[in-house]
Amino acid sequence: MPDIPTRRLNSGAEMPVLGLGVWQVAGEEAADVVATAIGAGYTSIDTAAIYGNERGVGEGIRRSGAARDSLFVTTKVWNDSQGYDATLKAFDNSVAKLGLDHVDLYLIHWPAAARGLYLETWKALEKLHAEGRARSIGVSNFHIPHLKRLFDHSDVSPAVNQIELHPSLQQAELRAFHAEHGIATEAWSPLQRGAVNRPEIVAIASKHGRTPAQVILRWHVQLGNIAIPKSVTPSRIRENIAVFDFELDAADMAVIASLDAGLRTGPDPDTFS
C-alpha cells in the first residue's frame, strides 16, 4: 500500500498530495468507491454539497473502518448557500450528511462574484475554523482578483485554492500567485477529459513503463500540486496513487509544459454564478 506524501498547509494541517474526487459519483456507489479507495491507501476524500453524495461518502468512511484522525475530508459550500448565515447552515447540513463532527477542509466552491456574497461567506468559514469545526478553510475556482479582494477584507488567507488544472490548462500565473501568498494549489479534473490519450503523454508513459494517467499525476506531484483524480474502477483507483516510485525527467516535464493551451473544460469562474 503506497505511503502518500503530505503538504503542510498554512493552517498547519498536513494534506495528502493525492486524494479521491467523487464528482458525479452517486449515493450508494460513492459509499463503495470511498470504502475501496480507503482500503487501497487513500486518506483524502473530496466531496461537495452540490455533488449530492455526502451521505454516501460518510457511509463509505464508516464502512472502511478507518480512524477519523487518519483521514482528510473536504467538502464545499455551493453558490446558492453563500452568505454568512446560509453558509453556517449549509455547513451543518454537510457534516450531518457526512456523519462527522468536523471536516478537515471547507471550501467556497465558486466565487460566484455576481452574487456579491463571497466575502460574507468567507467570514462564516473563519468562524467555523476558529471553532475547530473546519480544521482548514479555503476556496475553489478563485482567480487572482477574487483572492486579492479577499485579502483586502480578511486577515485569514485561504489554505487552498482548488482550481481546474491539467496539461491543457496549467495556470502558471495563478500557481505563482498561490506560491507567493502561501496558498496550496489543488487541481480538480487533474487528468482532463481525454488528455491521457494525447500522443505526447502516451509516449512518456511508454518510456517509463507507466500508464498515461500515472504520468499526468506524477507531473502534478512534481509541480507541487495537490490532485484529486476521480475513478470508480478499483484497479484505476489503485493505479492513480502508484506514482511515488518513479520520476519524470526534465525532458518529460518540458514536453508536458508545451501542451498548455489555456483550454478550460469547466465554467469560467469570472462569469459562473
PLY file of the C-alpha trace (Angstrom):
ply
format ascii 1.0
element vertex 273
property float x
property float y
property float z
element edge 272
property int vertex1
property int vertex2
end_header
0.00 0.00 0.00
1.58 3.33 -1.04
2.55 5.93 1.53
1.10 9.17 0.19
3.20 12.27 0.97
1.52 15.29 2.52
1.72 19.04 2.02
1.77 21.32 5.06
-0.94 23.96 4.67
-0.74 27.48 6.07
-3.21 26.30 8.74
-0.60 23.84 9.98
-2.57 20.82 8.74
-0.94 18.10 6.65
-2.90 17.40 3.45
-2.17 14.36 1.25
-0.90 15.37 -2.18
-3.21 12.85 -3.86
-6.80 12.15 -2.92
-10.04 10.80 -4.31
-12.52 13.09 -6.03
-16.16 11.95 -6.14
-17.82 14.40 -8.52
-20.63 12.65 -10.44
-20.44 9.57 -8.20
-23.94 8.96 -6.88
-25.08 7.86 -3.41
-24.60 4.14 -2.87
-21.83 3.93 -5.46
-19.98 6.70 -3.59
-20.03 4.57 -0.45
-18.49 1.63 -2.33
-15.90 3.81 -4.08
-14.82 5.60 -0.90
-14.52 2.35 1.06
-12.50 0.82 -1.79
-10.21 3.85 -2.01
-9.52 3.95 1.72
-8.79 0.23 1.60
-6.31 0.92 -1.22
-4.46 3.52 0.83
-6.22 6.82 0.16
-6.61 9.08 3.15
-8.02 12.19 1.43
-11.60 12.34 0.12
-13.02 15.38 -1.69
-16.78 15.92 -1.97
-19.16 18.90 -2.10
-22.73 19.74 -1.20
-23.71 20.06 -4.87
-22.45 16.55 -5.64
-25.36 15.09 -3.69
-23.22 12.27 -2.31
-22.10 13.43 1.13
-24.21 10.71 2.78
-22.59 8.11 0.55
-19.13 9.43 1.34
-19.88 9.26 5.06
-21.15 5.72 4.70
-18.01 4.75 2.80
-15.84 6.21 5.56
-17.73 4.25 8.21
-17.68 1.09 6.11
-13.90 1.37 5.69
-13.32 1.18 9.44
-10.61 3.85 9.18
-9.92 6.01 12.21
-11.29 9.51 11.73
-7.98 11.15 12.56
-6.29 9.17 9.77
-8.48 10.81 7.10
-8.60 14.22 5.44
-12.16 15.05 4.38
-13.03 18.05 2.20
-16.45 19.44 1.31
-17.67 22.72 -0.15
-20.46 25.28 0.15
-22.49 25.73 -3.03
-23.29 29.06 -4.71
-26.93 29.23 -3.60
-25.88 28.82 0.04
-23.44 31.72 0.08
-23.82 34.46 2.70
-22.91 34.33 6.38
-25.96 32.64 7.93
-26.71 30.49 4.90
-23.15 29.16 4.85
-23.26 28.19 8.53
-26.50 26.32 7.87
-25.04 24.65 4.78
-22.03 23.51 6.79
-24.29 21.98 9.44
-26.18 20.13 6.72
-22.96 18.84 5.16
-21.42 17.49 8.36
-24.75 15.90 9.32
-24.90 14.08 5.99
-21.26 13.02 6.31
-21.89 11.85 9.87
-18.85 13.80 11.12
-18.33 16.45 13.75
-15.75 18.33 11.68
-14.19 18.44 8.25
-10.52 18.85 7.51
-11.06 21.39 4.74
-14.10 23.51 3.89
-14.11 25.44 0.63
-16.16 28.14 -1.07
-16.97 26.20 -4.23
-17.05 29.18 -6.63
-16.59 32.90 -6.13
-19.98 33.50 -7.82
-18.98 37.15 -7.92
-22.27 38.32 -9.41
-23.97 37.27 -6.16
-21.65 39.57 -4.20
-21.54 37.25 -1.19
-18.18 35.52 -1.08
-16.75 37.95 1.49
-19.67 37.22 3.85
-19.24 33.53 3.11
-15.56 33.73 4.00
-16.42 35.30 7.36
-18.59 32.26 8.08
-15.69 29.98 7.17
-13.45 31.95 9.53
-15.94 31.31 12.34
-16.05 27.58 11.56
-12.27 27.48 11.53
-12.00 29.34 14.85
-14.43 26.83 16.38
-12.39 23.88 15.08
-15.27 22.53 13.02
-13.38 23.21 9.80
-9.74 22.46 10.55
-8.62 24.34 7.42
-10.55 26.69 5.13
-10.05 27.65 1.53
-11.59 28.49 -1.79
-12.17 26.89 -5.15
-12.11 28.41 -8.64
-10.91 31.80 -7.40
-8.91 33.98 -9.77
-6.27 36.48 -8.65
-8.69 39.45 -8.39
-11.05 37.35 -6.22
-8.15 36.41 -3.95
-6.87 39.97 -3.71
-10.32 41.20 -2.68
-10.44 38.50 -0.04
-7.02 39.59 1.26
-8.24 43.19 1.48
-11.12 42.22 3.78
-9.68 39.41 5.88
-6.67 38.56 8.00
-7.01 34.83 7.23
-5.53 33.60 3.96
-7.09 30.57 2.25
-5.13 27.38 2.89
-6.05 26.02 -0.55
-7.39 27.19 -3.89
-8.85 24.24 -5.77
-8.83 25.05 -9.49
-9.21 23.36 -12.85
-5.66 22.36 -13.70
-4.30 19.83 -16.17
-1.81 19.69 -19.05
-4.06 21.78 -21.31
-4.73 24.40 -18.58
-1.61 24.78 -16.46
-2.46 28.12 -14.79
1.18 29.16 -14.24
0.36 32.75 -13.23
-2.22 31.66 -10.67
0.07 28.96 -9.29
2.86 31.52 -8.88
0.46 33.84 -7.04
-0.51 30.98 -4.73
3.14 30.23 -4.01
3.83 33.89 -3.24
0.96 34.00 -0.73
1.34 30.59 0.91
-1.76 29.05 -0.69
-1.65 25.41 -1.78
-2.72 24.73 -5.36
-5.16 21.84 -5.68
-6.14 20.51 -9.11
-9.63 19.39 -9.99
-10.02 17.49 -13.26
-6.29 16.75 -12.93
-6.38 14.21 -15.76
-8.61 16.31 -18.02
-11.15 14.55 -20.18
-9.21 12.70 -22.84
-5.75 14.14 -22.07
-4.46 10.69 -21.21
-4.82 9.76 -24.89
-2.57 12.54 -26.20
0.38 11.02 -28.10
2.94 13.05 -26.14
1.61 11.68 -22.85
1.35 8.15 -24.23
4.99 8.33 -25.37
6.20 9.42 -21.92
4.15 6.65 -20.34
5.72 4.07 -22.65
9.20 5.39 -21.82
8.62 4.85 -18.08
6.50 1.70 -18.30
3.56 3.55 -16.73
0.03 4.48 -17.73
-0.72 7.93 -19.19
-2.82 8.75 -16.13
0.12 7.95 -13.86
2.36 10.24 -15.91
-0.05 13.16 -15.56
-0.49 12.61 -11.83
3.28 12.35 -11.40
3.57 15.68 -13.28
1.18 17.26 -10.77
3.19 15.89 -7.84
6.47 17.22 -9.26
4.92 20.65 -9.86
3.89 20.75 -6.20
0.16 20.49 -6.91
-2.35 18.55 -4.84
-4.54 16.41 -7.11
-7.86 14.62 -6.64
-8.40 12.22 -9.56
-11.81 10.60 -9.80
-12.38 6.96 -10.65
-15.00 4.38 -9.74
-12.95 1.44 -11.05
-10.99 -0.36 -8.29
-7.97 -1.08 -10.50
-7.71 2.56 -11.57
-8.24 3.79 -8.03
-5.18 1.77 -7.05
-3.25 2.80 -10.16
-3.79 6.51 -9.54
-1.81 6.53 -6.29
1.01 4.29 -7.55
3.04 7.29 -8.68
5.61 7.74 -5.93
8.18 5.22 -7.12
9.22 6.88 -10.40
10.15 10.36 -11.56
9.70 12.35 -14.74
12.90 13.88 -16.09
13.39 17.45 -17.28
12.64 16.49 -20.88
9.34 14.89 -19.85
8.35 17.96 -17.86
9.22 20.22 -20.80
7.06 18.17 -23.17
4.08 18.39 -20.82
4.69 22.12 -20.31
4.42 22.55 -24.09
0.87 21.15 -24.04
-0.57 24.19 -22.22
-3.27 25.67 -24.43
-5.31 27.63 -21.91
-8.12 25.17 -22.59
-10.83 25.27 -19.93
-13.28 22.35 -19.83
-15.36 23.70 -16.92
-17.11 27.04 -16.38
-15.29 30.36 -16.32
-15.01 31.49 -12.67
-15.34 35.12 -13.74
-18.88 34.58 -15.03
-20.21 31.43 -13.36
-22.71 32.10 -10.58
0 1
1 2
2 3
3 4
4 5
5 6
6 7
7 8
8 9
9 10
10 11
11 12
12 13
13 14
14 15
15 16
16 17
17 18
18 19
19 20
20 21
21 22
22 23
23 24
24 25
25 26
26 27
27 28
28 29
29 30
30 31
31 32
32 33
33 34
34 35
35 36
36 37
37 38
38 39
39 40
40 41
41 42
42 43
43 44
44 45
45 46
46 47
47 48
48 49
49 50
50 51
51 52
52 53
53 54
54 55
55 56
56 57
57 58
58 59
59 60
60 61
61 62
62 63
63 64
64 65
65 66
66 67
67 68
68 69
69 70
70 71
71 72
72 73
73 74
74 75
75 76
76 77
77 78
78 79
79 80
80 81
81 82
82 83
83 84
84 85
85 86
86 87
87 88
88 89
89 90
90 91
91 92
92 93
93 94
94 95
95 96
96 97
97 98
98 99
99 100
100 101
101 102
102 103
103 104
104 105
105 106
106 107
107 108
108 109
109 110
110 111
111 112
112 113
113 114
114 115
115 116
116 117
117 118
118 119
119 120
120 121
121 122
122 123
123 124
124 125
125 126
126 127
127 128
128 129
129 130
130 131
131 132
132 133
133 134
134 135
135 136
136 137
137 138
138 139
139 140
140 141
141 142
142 143
143 144
144 145
145 146
146 147
147 148
148 149
149 150
150 151
151 152
152 153
153 154
154 155
155 156
156 157
157 158
158 159
159 160
160 161
161 162
162 163
163 164
164 165
165 166
166 167
167 168
168 169
169 170
170 171
171 172
172 173
173 174
174 175
175 176
176 177
177 178
178 179
179 180
180 181
181 182
182 183
183 184
184 185
185 186
186 187
187 188
188 189
189 190
190 191
191 192
192 193
193 194
194 195
195 196
196 197
197 198
198 199
199 200
200 201
201 202
202 203
203 204
204 205
205 206
206 207
207 208
208 209
209 210
210 211
211 212
212 213
213 214
214 215
215 216
216 217
217 218
218 219
219 220
220 221
221 222
222 223
223 224
224 225
225 226
226 227
227 228
228 229
229 230
230 231
231 232
232 233
233 234
234 235
235 236
236 237
237 238
238 239
239 240
240 241
241 242
242 243
243 244
244 245
245 246
246 247
247 248
248 249
249 250
250 251
251 252
252 253
253 254
254 255
255 256
256 257
257 258
258 259
259 260
260 261
261 262
262 263
263 264
264 265
265 266
266 267
267 268
268 269
269 270
270 271
271 272
